[in-house]
Amino acid sequence: MTVPFGGFESVDRVFATNPSLKNFDPRIGVAWDMTEAHTMSLRGGFGVFHDIIQPRVYASAYYINPPYTLAREQSPVFPTPFVTPRTGAIVSQGIDYNTDRTPYMMQWNVNLQREIAQATVATIGYVGSRGKQFFKQRDVNPVQPRTVNGHTVYGTAGATAVITPETPGSIRSSKA
């Protein structure tokens, strides 16, 4: 497809392969009654929770890029935005087509519970979590600063961003 901003490659799905196909989300919990009087217990648990990639993550790569968006105005003037024709590059965002993993969280907890009086319980515990393989957005085509009349100026047209899985050393660029 040839449009004013260049060509686009048509694909029949969002990702080359299903990134959530091999997700494994184990969960385990244990409880131990520490006394014969049943007044103290120790509990713990661990779980893995994948964040399935929903359309809200990748949809913007479709509807705010050409050919669906041909012009955008950063600070429109009410009540007449787009009073002058806008041309030029549009900020491009996208998801890496070769994404092969799903973001996930690991969560764990341990707590000690003690009955201190009739119908009164005290609990002390620890809860932790860690996230892995989150998506992040970065500008893969940053604007190069230039000096105009002794002042550093940063342009705004032509920036391209791509959302990639958090992988060490992984910088994947979009075709612009």
Secondary structure, DSSP 4 states (H G I P E B T S, - for coil): -EETTEE----SSSSSS-TTTT----EEEEEEE-STTS-EEEEEEEEEEE----HHHHTHHHHTSTTT-----SSPPTT----S---S---B--B-TT-----EEEEEEEEEEEEEETTEEEEEEEEEEEEES-EEEEESSPPPPEEETTEEE---TT-BEEEEE--TT---PPP-
